[in-house]
């Protein structure tokens, strides 16, 4: 059965001034692989992507964002109409207080930057989810703690969490497992992200590849 699937991918950027920003090392490969696998499985896919150097898979509707606020806005607009959300984007935990217009001159000497925690987008969306919607989140931990990830899954209201390590960022493969509320549904292994993506997409239909 074809589903309306939203996949998020890539990093967020929070600007310090007009030319500088804080971000993370996400390449977007995992999210783009999930989007391609979902299209291949026959689903209708909206790929909500941060700034990455990747060509989008054929057959997706493409929505671009830069900041956490822009990602939140894009998802709030589309979430109610989706059947599943695969939250593969590496959403920044902090934004910059008092971002400045123009470029801060180096000649001005040292500056201080205040970072403020961002809202947990996935948790806020889960609070309004329909019962039949499927939510898949990601956790990046070192050491990779399954019990901690299960706690985060409950706090965020996810059905599944893909748990991996920071080394997965920008890599072509990921050592990961997938956790459900009842236990581990995909055991730890190093897999190409395209293979892991197929396992993730199989969860949408209540099945998984062995």
C-alpha positions as CSV (number, residue, x, y, z in Angstrom):
1,X,0.0,0.0,0.0
2,X,1.4,3.4,-1.0
3,X,1.9,5.8,1.8
4,X,2.5,9.5,1.9
5,X,6.0,9.6,3.5
6,X,8.0,12.6,4.7
7,X,11.8,12.2,4.9
8,X,14.1,14.8,6.5
9,X,17.8,14.9,5.7
10,X,20.9,16.9,6.2
11,X,22.1,19.5,8.7
12,X,20.7,22.7,10.0
13,X,22.5,26.0,10.1
14,X,22.1,28.7,12.7
15,X,23.7,32.0,11.6
16,X,26.0,34.0,13.8
17,X,26.1,36.9,11.4
18,X,25.4,37.2,7.6
19,X,28.3,34.9,6.6
20,X,29.0,32.7,9.6
21,X,27.0,29.9,11.1
22,X,27.1,26.9,13.4
23,X,26.2,23.5,11.9
24,X,27.1,19.8,12.1
25,X,28.8,17.2,10.0
26,X,25.7,15.6,8.5
27,X,26.1,14.9,4.7
28,X,22.4,14.0,4.2
29,X,23.3,10.6,2.8
30,X,21.1,8.7,5.3
31,X,18.0,10.7,4.6
32,X,18.5,10.7,0.8
33,X,19.0,7.0,0.9
34,X,15.7,6.6,2.9
35,X,13.9,8.8,0.4
36,X,15.2,6.8,-2.6
37,X,14.2,3.5,-0.8
38,X,10.8,4.8,-0.1
39,X,10.2,5.8,-3.8
40,X,11.5,2.4,-4.8
41,X,8.9,0.8,-2.4
42,X,6.2,2.7,-4.2
43,X,5.5,5.4,-1.7
44,X,4.8,9.1,-2.3
45,X,7.8,10.9,-0.9
46,X,8.5,14.5,0.3
47,X,12.2,15.0,0.9
48,X,12.7,17.9,3.3
49,X,16.4,18.7,3.0
50,X,19.0,20.9,4.6
51,X,22.0,22.3,2.6
52,X,23.8,19.3,1.2
53,X,25.9,18.5,-1.9
54,X,23.7,15.7,-3.1
55,X,21.3,15.3,-6.1
56,X,17.8,14.5,-4.9
57,X,16.4,11.0,-5.8
58,X,14.1,10.9,-8.8
59,X,10.4,11.0,-8.0
60,X,10.5,13.0,-4.7
61,X,8.9,16.3,-3.9
62,X,11.7,18.5,-2.7
63,X,11.4,21.0,0.1
64,X,14.5,22.9,1.3
65,X,15.3,24.4,4.7
66,X,18.3,26.0,6.3
67,X,17.6,26.7,10.0
68,X,15.8,24.7,12.7
69,X,12.9,27.2,12.5
70,X,12.6,26.6,8.8
71,X,12.6,22.8,9.2
72,X,9.9,23.1,11.9
73,X,7.8,25.3,9.7
74,X,8.0,22.9,6.8
75,X,7.1,19.9,8.9
76,X,4.2,21.7,10.7
77,X,2.7,22.6,7.4
78,X,2.9,19.0,6.0
79,X,2.8,16.6,9.0
80,X,-0.9,16.2,9.3
81,X,-1.2,14.9,5.8
82,X,1.5,12.3,6.0
83,X,1.3,8.6,6.9
84,X,4.9,8.4,8.0
85,X,7.8,10.6,9.0
86,X,11.4,9.4,8.8
87,X,13.3,12.1,10.8
88,X,16.9,11.5,9.5
89,X,17.9,15.2,9.5
90,X,20.6,16.1,12.0
91,X,18.7,18.9,13.8
92,X,20.9,21.3,15.7
93,X,20.5,21.3,19.4
94,X,21.3,25.0,19.7
95,X,20.5,28.3,18.0
96,X,22.4,31.6,18.3
97,X,21.0,34.3,20.5
98,X,21.2,37.7,18.9
99,X,22.5,36.8,15.5
100,X,23.9,40.0,13.9
101,X,23.2,41.6,10.6
102,X,26.2,42.1,8.3
103,X,29.6,40.6,8.9
104,X,31.2,40.9,12.4
105,X,34.7,42.5,11.8
106,X,37.7,40.6,13.2
107,X,39.2,44.0,14.1
108,X,36.6,44.4,16.7
109,X,38.4,41.8,18.9
110,X,37.0,38.8,20.8
111,X,33.2,38.2,20.8
112,X,31.0,36.0,22.9
113,X,28.3,33.9,21.4
114,X,25.3,32.7,23.4
115,X,23.7,29.4,22.3
116,X,20.1,28.6,23.2
117,X,18.6,25.1,23.1
118,X,16.3,24.5,20.2
119,X,12.8,23.0,20.4
120,X,12.5,19.2,20.0
121,X,10.6,19.2,16.7
122,X,9.9,15.5,16.6
123,X,8.4,15.5,20.2
124,X,6.1,18.5,19.3
125,X,4.9,16.7,16.2
126,X,4.3,13.5,18.0
127,X,2.0,15.3,20.5
128,X,-0.5,15.8,17.7
129,X,0.0,12.6,15.7
130,X,-2.8,10.4,14.5
131,X,-2.8,6.9,15.9
132,X,-1.9,5.3,12.5
133,X,1.0,7.6,11.7
134,X,4.4,6.0,11.8
135,X,7.3,8.0,13.3
136,X,10.9,7.0,13.0
137,X,13.6,8.9,14.8
138,X,17.4,8.8,14.9
139,X,19.7,8.8,17.9
140,X,23.5,9.5,17.7
141,X,25.2,8.3,20.8
142,X,28.8,7.5,21.9
143,X,28.8,5.1,23.6
144,X,25.7,3.8,21.9
145,X,23.3,3.1,24.8
146,X,20.2,1.1,23.8
147,X,18.4,1.8,27.0
148,X,19.0,5.6,26.8
149,X,17.8,5.5,23.2
150,X,14.7,3.7,24.2
151,X,14.0,6.4,26.8
152,X,14.5,9.1,24.1
153,X,12.1,7.1,21.9
154,X,9.4,7.2,24.5
155,X,10.0,10.9,25.2
156,X,9.8,11.8,21.6
157,X,6.8,9.6,20.9
158,X,8.5,7.6,18.2
159,X,7.6,4.1,17.0
160,X,11.2,3.3,16.1
161,X,14.6,4.8,16.7
162,X,17.7,4.2,14.5
163,X,20.6,4.2,16.9
164,X,24.1,4.8,15.5
165,X,27.4,6.5,16.5
166,X,28.9,9.8,15.5
167,X,31.3,8.1,13.0
168,X,28.2,7.6,10.8
169,X,28.1,11.3,10.0
170,X,29.4,11.9,6.5
171,X,30.2,8.3,6.1
172,X,28.9,5.9,3.4
173,X,28.1,3.2,5.9
174,X,26.6,3.2,9.4
175,X,27.0,0.8,12.3
176,X,23.5,0.9,13.7
177,X,20.6,-1.0,15.2
178,X,16.9,-0.2,15.1
179,X,14.9,-0.2,18.3
180,X,11.1,-0.5,18.8
181,X,9.1,-0.2,21.9
182,X,9.4,-3.9,22.4
183,X,13.1,-4.4,21.7
184,X,15.7,-4.4,19.0
185,X,14.1,-5.1,15.6
186,X,17.3,-4.8,13.6
187,X,20.5,-6.0,15.3
188,X,23.8,-4.1,15.4
189,X,25.9,-4.3,12.2
190,X,27.8,-2.1,9.9
191,X,25.8,-1.6,6.7
192,X,25.9,0.7,3.7
193,X,23.4,3.5,4.3
194,X,21.4,2.3,1.2
195,X,21.0,-1.1,2.9
196,X,20.0,0.4,6.2
197,X,17.5,2.6,4.4
198,X,15.7,-0.4,3.0
199,X,15.4,-1.8,6.5
200,X,14.0,1.5,7.7
201,X,11.4,1.8,4.9
202,X,10.3,-1.8,5.4
203,X,9.1,-0.8,8.9
204,X,6.5,1.4,7.3
205,X,4.5,-1.6,6.2
206,X,5.0,-3.4,9.5
207,X,7.6,-5.6,8.0
208,X,11.4,-5.7,8.0
209,X,14.0,-7.3,5.9
210,X,16.1,-10.1,7.5
